[in-house]
Amino acid sequence: MKKRLLASLCFAAMALTACDKKPNEAPASSSTRPASTQPATAALSSNNAADIKNNLNQIERLSNSRAKEAAALQNKANEAAQKSDKASLNAIVAEMKTYIARFNQDLDALNLKSSELDAVRDKIKKSNNIGIELSEASIANTPDTKKITELQNRATQLQKELVTEMQALQTKAKTAP
Protein backbone atom coordinates (compact mmCIF):
# COMPACT_ATOMS: atom_id res chain seq x y z
CA MET A 1 0.00 0.00 0.00
CA LYS A 2 2.98 2.31 0.53
CA LYS A 3 3.64 2.41 -3.24
CA ARG A 4 -0.01 3.26 -3.93
CA LEU A 5 0.10 6.03 -1.33
CA LEU A 6 3.27 7.47 -2.81
CA ALA A 7 1.88 7.24 -6.33
CA SER A 8 -1.37 8.94 -5.29
CA LEU A 9 0.40 11.73 -3.46
CA CYS A 10 2.77 12.25 -6.37
CA PHE A 11 -0.18 12.36 -8.74
CA ALA A 12 -2.02 14.86 -6.53
CA ALA A 13 1.10 16.96 -6.15
CA MET A 14 1.54 16.87 -9.92
CA ALA A 15 -1.83 18.53 -10.21
CA LEU A 16 -0.48 21.31 -8.02
CA THR A 17 2.43 22.03 -10.33
CA ALA A 18 1.05 21.11 -13.74
CA CYS A 19 -0.26 24.60 -14.42
CA ASP A 20 3.16 26.18 -14.05
CA LYS A 21 4.09 24.73 -17.43
CA LYS A 22 3.77 26.79 -20.58
CA PRO A 23 0.38 26.33 -22.24
CA ASN A 24 1.96 24.41 -25.12
CA GLU A 25 3.57 21.96 -22.67
CA ALA A 26 1.03 20.52 -20.25
CA PRO A 27 -1.33 22.39 -17.97
CA ALA A 28 -3.62 20.92 -15.40
CA SER A 29 -5.11 21.62 -12.02
CA SER A 30 -8.73 22.87 -11.55
CA SER A 31 -12.13 22.85 -9.78
CA THR A 32 -15.62 24.12 -10.19
CA ARG A 33 -16.22 27.70 -9.25
CA PRO A 34 -19.08 28.26 -6.84
CA ALA A 35 -21.71 30.48 -8.44
CA SER A 36 -21.27 33.05 -5.67
CA THR A 37 -17.64 33.72 -6.64
CA GLN A 38 -18.22 33.83 -10.37
CA PRO A 39 -17.26 37.24 -11.75
CA ALA A 40 -20.14 39.27 -13.04
CA THR A 41 -19.20 39.58 -16.68
CA ALA A 42 -21.70 41.04 -19.05
CA ALA A 43 -20.49 38.97 -21.95
CA LEU A 44 -17.45 36.87 -22.62
CA SER A 45 -15.91 36.88 -26.07
CA SER A 46 -15.77 33.75 -28.14
CA ASN A 47 -13.03 32.86 -30.60
CA ASN A 48 -11.32 36.25 -30.07
CA ALA A 49 -7.57 35.66 -30.51
CA ALA A 50 -6.55 38.84 -28.64
CA ASP A 51 -8.68 37.97 -25.59
CA ILE A 52 -7.44 34.37 -25.68
CA LYS A 53 -3.81 35.53 -25.80
CA ASN A 54 -4.33 38.01 -22.96
CA ASN A 55 -6.16 35.45 -20.82
CA LEU A 56 -3.55 32.74 -21.47
CA ASN A 57 -0.90 35.19 -20.29
CA GLN A 58 -2.88 35.97 -17.13
CA ILE A 59 -3.26 32.30 -16.22
CA GLU A 60 0.38 31.60 -17.02
CA ARG A 61 1.60 34.51 -14.84
CA LEU A 62 -0.53 33.31 -11.94
CA SER A 63 0.64 29.72 -12.34
CA ASN A 64 4.29 30.75 -12.61
CA SER A 65 4.00 32.91 -9.49
CA ARG A 66 2.79 29.85 -7.55
CA ALA A 67 5.09 27.23 -9.09
CA LYS A 68 7.80 27.39 -6.42
CA GLU A 69 5.33 26.86 -3.57
CA ALA A 70 3.67 23.97 -5.41
CA ALA A 71 7.01 22.30 -6.10
CA ALA A 72 7.98 22.62 -2.42
CA LEU A 73 4.69 20.99 -1.37
CA GLN A 74 5.25 18.21 -3.87
CA ASN A 75 8.74 17.52 -2.52
CA LYS A 76 7.50 17.51 1.08
CA ALA A 77 4.68 15.12 0.20
CA ASN A 78 7.06 12.76 -1.60
CA GLU A 79 9.52 12.71 1.30
CA ALA A 80 6.81 12.15 3.92
CA ALA A 81 5.23 9.37 1.83
CA GLN A 82 8.57 7.61 1.40
CA LYS A 83 9.08 7.71 5.18
CA SER A 84 5.45 6.71 5.82
CA ASP A 85 5.22 9.69 8.19
CA LYS A 86 1.46 9.86 8.78
CA ALA A 87 1.57 13.06 10.88
CA SER A 88 3.61 14.89 8.25
CA LEU A 89 1.37 13.61 5.47
CA ASN A 90 -1.70 14.95 7.26
CA ALA A 91 -0.02 18.34 7.75
CA ILE A 92 1.10 18.47 4.12
CA VAL A 93 -2.37 17.64 2.83
CA ALA A 94 -3.72 20.47 5.01
CA GLU A 95 -1.10 22.79 3.46
CA MET A 96 -2.13 21.60 0.00
CA LYS A 97 -5.76 22.38 0.76
CA THR A 98 -4.83 25.92 1.82
CA TYR A 99 -2.63 26.36 -1.25
CA ILE A 100 -5.38 25.13 -3.58
CA ALA A 101 -8.01 27.33 -1.93
CA ARG A 102 -5.79 30.41 -2.43
CA PHE A 103 -4.89 29.39 -5.99
CA ASN A 104 -8.54 28.83 -6.90
CA GLN A 105 -9.47 32.22 -5.39
CA ASP A 106 -6.73 33.87 -7.43
CA LEU A 107 -8.03 32.12 -10.55
CA ASP A 108 -11.50 33.48 -9.79
CA ALA A 109 -10.06 36.98 -9.37
CA LEU A 110 -8.63 36.99 -12.90
CA ASN A 111 -10.60 39.29 -15.18
CA LEU A 112 -10.93 36.89 -18.08
CA LYS A 113 -12.72 38.02 -21.21
CA SER A 114 -12.57 34.82 -23.24
CA SER A 115 -15.28 32.20 -22.81
CA GLU A 116 -12.71 29.56 -23.78
CA LEU A 117 -10.32 30.53 -20.98
CA ASP A 118 -13.16 30.92 -18.52
CA ALA A 119 -13.97 27.24 -19.20
CA VAL A 120 -10.28 26.34 -18.83
CA ARG A 121 -10.16 28.16 -15.50
CA ASP A 122 -13.03 26.01 -14.26
CA LYS A 123 -11.26 22.84 -15.41
CA ILE A 124 -8.04 23.89 -13.70
CA LYS A 125 -9.93 24.42 -10.46
CA LYS A 126 -11.72 21.11 -10.85
CA SER A 127 -8.37 19.36 -11.35
CA ASN A 128 -7.00 21.10 -8.25
CA ASN A 129 -9.89 19.85 -6.18
CA ILE A 130 -9.59 16.31 -7.51
CA GLY A 131 -5.93 16.43 -6.48
CA ILE A 132 -6.95 17.33 -2.93
CA GLU A 133 -9.59 14.57 -2.87
CA LEU A 134 -6.95 12.14 -4.07
CA SER A 135 -4.51 13.24 -1.38
CA GLU A 136 -7.13 12.91 1.34
CA ALA A 137 -8.22 9.49 0.09
CA SER A 138 -4.61 8.34 -0.02
CA ILE A 139 -3.86 9.21 3.60
CA ALA A 140 -7.10 7.85 5.03
CA ASN A 141 -6.66 5.27 7.79
CA THR A 142 -8.02 2.63 5.44
CA PRO A 143 -7.49 3.94 1.90
CA ASP A 144 -10.23 2.97 -0.55
CA THR A 145 -8.25 1.74 -3.55
CA LYS A 146 -11.32 1.83 -5.79
CA LYS A 147 -11.95 5.50 -4.96
CA ILE A 148 -8.26 6.34 -5.39
CA THR A 149 -8.18 4.67 -8.81
CA GLU A 150 -11.38 6.46 -9.84
CA LEU A 151 -9.94 9.83 -8.77
CA GLN A 152 -6.67 9.12 -10.59
CA ASN A 153 -8.60 8.26 -13.75
CA ARG A 154 -10.75 11.40 -13.50
CA ALA A 155 -7.69 13.55 -12.94
CA THR A 156 -5.83 11.96 -15.84
CA GLN A 157 -8.76 12.47 -18.20
CA LEU A 158 -9.22 16.08 -17.11
CA GLN A 159 -5.53 16.82 -17.54
CA LYS A 160 -5.56 15.34 -21.04
CA GLU A 161 -8.51 17.56 -21.91
CA LEU A 162 -6.70 20.59 -20.51
CA VAL A 163 -3.55 19.86 -22.48
CA THR A 164 -5.55 19.55 -25.70
CA GLU A 165 -7.55 22.71 -25.04
CA MET A 166 -4.55 24.76 -24.00
CA GLN A 167 -2.56 23.71 -27.06
CA ALA A 168 -5.44 24.69 -29.33
CA LEU A 169 -5.85 28.00 -27.53
CA GLN A 170 -2.11 28.69 -27.71
CA THR A 171 -2.28 28.12 -31.46
CA LYS A 172 -5.28 30.45 -31.72
CA ALA A 173 -3.50 33.11 -29.63
CA LYS A 174 -0.61 33.18 -32.10
CA THR A 175 -2.95 34.72 -34.65
CA ALA A 176 -3.55 37.73 -32.37
CA PRO A 177 -1.75 40.97 -33.21
Disulfide bonds with the S-S distance in Angstrom:
none
